[in-house]
Structures are given as C-alpha cells and as structure tokens.
Amino acid sequence: NKTEPLYPPAAKAVRARGKTLVLVVVDEKGNVTKATAIDGHPLLRVASETAVKNWKYRAVKENDKAVKFGGKVIIDWDVIAEE
C-alpha cells in the first residue's frame, strides 16, 4: 500500500521540484521501520520520508521465512506538483 506524499506549503511557495531518493528498511511484516531521504530538494525530504514511512510492503520470504529487507524509493515531485 502506498500513500502519496503531501506537497509541503513551503516547498510549494518556492516551487520546489525534482526527485527525492529515500533509503528504506522494511521489517518481516512489510512495515517500513526506517526511511531516510539522502538526495533531493531539502524542502521535500521530510515529506518524502513521512510518506514512505506509511507505506506497507508485501513480506519478502527467504527459504519460506519472512525477512527484513532494504531498498531505494524515488519520489518524483514534478509529477506530484502537477496533480
């Protein structure tokens, strides 16, 4: 499940755009336990992290056992700003 990030008023005021890169860690149940924006406009990073922390992933299994995993998420604020 994925919730769309909310475009922050301060970012909207200066027309901040572009992509943010968020590193995520997901537990065995598919819950995001950590989300850290490492690239992108500073006014968009916190909103990106907040959105991704609310996402729910399908559990990943290795040898029939659910495992933690990590990855990268790119949020394209150019698309969000146009909606």
N, C-alpha and C positions, 0 to 999 in steps of 0.2 A: 504494500500500500504506500502511496506517495501523496503527500500534501504539497501543493505549490507554495513556494516562498512568497512572503508578503513584501512588496516593494517598499522599503523604508521611506518615510516622508523626506528625510534629509537627503537621501540618495536621489529621490525624485526631483527635489528642488534644484539640484545641480546636474540633473540628467545623467547620473552615473550609469554606465552600461558596461557591457563586456561579459566575460565568463569568470566564474569563480571555481577554483579547484578545492574540493573538500576531501580530506582523508577520513575514512570511516572504519570503525571496528564494530563488528556485529557479533552478538553472543549466540549461543547454541539454539535459542528460541527465535532468532531472527530480529531481535531488538537491537537498535543502534545504541552502543554503550559509549561511544566516543565519536565526535565529529569535529574536525579541526580544519578550518579554511587556511590554506597555505599560499594561495595566489588569487589575485583579483582585486577589484577596487575595494579599498578599506571600508567604505560605507555600505558595501554589500556583503561583506564577510560574515558578520554576526547573523544576518537574516538567512544566509545560506546554511550556516551551522544549525540554526534553530529549526529550519525546515527539515533538514536531513535527520536530525535527532528524533523527529516524529515519524519517520518512515519505518515501515515494517517489511522485513525481507523474509523470503521463504528459507527455512532452515537448510543448511548445507550439511550433507552427510558424507562421512568417510568411513568405509567399512561398516555401514549400517549404523553409525553412531554420529549424532549431531555434533558439529564442531564450530568453534569460533572462526571468523574469517575477517579479512580486511580488504579494502579496496579504495578506489578513487571515484568521486562523483563530480561531474562538471555541470554547473548550473549556468544556463545561458540567459543572462539578464536582458539581452537585446530582444529576445522573444517575449519575456515576461513584461517588459516595459511597453510593448506594442499591444498587449491584450487589453 
